[in-house]
Amino acid sequence: VISDIHHKVMGATKSSELSGLSREEVAKAIFKHLDDDNSKRLDVTELEKQGCADMVKMYFANREQTMTEVQFVNALLAQWKNDSDSEYEKKALGLIETAKKVVVGTADEEKKLSECKDKVEMCGIVFEALDDDRSGYLDLKEMIKQLDPYHKKATFVLTGDGQVEYSMKYWEDIFKGYDKDKNGHVSKKEFSSAIVEKFKDKSDELFVLILAKMLKSAAMINAAKGEPAEEKKKD
């Protein structure tokens, strides 16, 4: 039995290096590889990207349509309970290898942003992608819908009458920081200024990557609605 579980979970995928783990530990290893944004939750987007959405989306247990590690492990153990140890291990290795090969897919977005003359122009492109109703402004719901469609940044709160609800305070605080004139909307100028200031200490390469992920998120949402990102701004 291999004792260095952490090493195995984060990088090893050879059969001999998984064989010392319990089924639960193997499932946790798979979860860590699938969780490509390190949010500690899986959403349908991540699962579809890895080719296993059909297998687990029926097990989603909360209204945010995300799956925690515990939920994922329980779902996988139930799904593969009749498999022999060798079959279980083979499936696990297949999923991990697939996860390692899947790229976030921001190459096109990074190229597009890199062609901009400056960071403000980059932010303008991202703003237009997020401006779902083409109003020239972003509101809170629009920002959440485009950047956090599965509410992975939501937190649960207990209301005065004992009901459990979820709060989007994370995004509300960010939005307030962008909305400098406090009118309930964020203009392209406000958005660009806030983004440049927020990531001013990041390298140019990392800045481009951060914005590329925002563009990718918007593109995936538009694609889900049947609206290609490149055609989104056309009347």
HELIX and SHEET records of a PDB file:
HELIX    1   1 ILE A    5  MET A   10  1                                   6    
HELIX    2   2 SER A   15  LEU A   18  1                                   4    
HELIX    3   3 ARG A   23  LEU A   34  1                                  12    
HELIX    4   4 VAL A   44  LYS A   49  1                                   6    
HELIX    5   5 ALA A   53  VAL A   56  1                                   4    
HELIX    6   6 LYS A   57  TYR A   59  5                                   3    
HELIX    7   7 GLU A   69  GLN A   79  1                                  11    
HELIX    8   8 ASP A   85  LYS A  101  1                                  17    
HELIX    9   9 ALA A  107  SER A  114  1                                   8    
HELIX   10  10 LYS A  119  LEU A  130  1                                  12    
HELIX   11  11 LEU A  140  LEU A  147  1                                   8    
HELIX   12  12 LYS A  169  TYR A  178  1                                  10    
HELIX   13  13 LYS A  188  LYS A  198  1                                  11    
HELIX   14  14 ASP A  204  ALA A  224  1                                  21    
HELIX   15  15 ALA A  229  GLU A  231  5                                   3    
SHEET    1   A 2 ARG A  41  ASP A  43  0                                        
SHEET    2   A 2 THR A  66  THR A  68 -1                                        
SHEET    1   B 2 TYR A 137  LEU A 138  0                                        
SHEET    2   B 2 VAL A 186  SER A 187 -1                                        
SHEET    1   C 2 THR A 155  LEU A 158  0                                        
SHEET    2   C 2 VAL A 164  SER A 167 -1                                        
END                                                                             
